[in-house]
């Protein structure tokens, strides 16, 4: 089915309201899902949005939660999501966070007690559009084996980095610490497809290419022990600093009544205070890497896809639209 971004946004917002969200939360999570879908990141787009709707209905997301945001220091924003969505607290602090980074050179947003964040590049990319260099980290329920372990101790623990360039879309890197995202394993299991070697272990700790066995076992980090160490670093930044649940203690994101209570860490840096010509130099470096060396620059193709989606709309399966529309109908009723 073909939908304009405006139609998709309205549908997602109504569906969240039907599932029990406040208007603020509905707008926050809908905007993130539509942004992911528009840039072609369908794994955390509208298909994943159904997880949010089901979590709202089950209480894993407190739909009317009011984030409590404090400033223990002038450049630090500490958010307690109160069991709500990860996006709401960040949206509330966003403008002040950007202003603070411009004033002091750096600013930090740290959050606990939230549902999983979805596309992490959504957070860093928005700051890059404000001219800021940013880094983010988040955790979730344990699915990833640690270094030397065969049992899950971390989430996929993604990290994202973004920076602006003069006259072009920002560079945005958004990747998990695992060899693949958990949603890819889940989709392969649902489709009855095999997964590549090196992605996961089964429940007995043996390598597996069966997605259903991987769901009962553990994902593997990219790059072996080095990737697992990065997952641990992300865990400390996201959960350790904020006081959020460690991944080992986080309830599962798609079952039961309890919030995973995960953490989010976002660092924003004003590059102009370090180098007034940063954005111009960045543009030159990106052009050189791309045109002369054939380097893939993350974020550019997503920006192009988003621009096309703004004029042409998005194509979404009828099944996904109908499931979202079911929640929207409850709001109308």
Buried (B, 14 or more C-beta within 10 A) or exposed (E): BEBBBEBBBBBBBBBBBBBBBBEBBBBBBBBBBBBBBBBBBBBBBBBBBBBBBBBBBBBBBBBBBBBEBEEEEEBBBBBBBBBBBBBBBBBBBBEBBBEBBBEBBBBBBBBBBBBBBBBBBBBBBBBBBBBBBBBBBBBBBBBBBBBEBBBBBBBBBBBBBBBBBEEBBBBBBBBBBBBBBBBBBBBBBEEEEEBEEEBBBBBEEEBBBBBBBBBBBBBBBBEEEEBBBBBBBBBBBBBBBBBBBBBBEBBEBBEEEBBBBBBBBBBBBBBBBEEEEBBEBBBEBBEEBEEEEEEEBBBBEBBEBBEBBEEEBBEBEEEBBEBBEBBBEBBEE
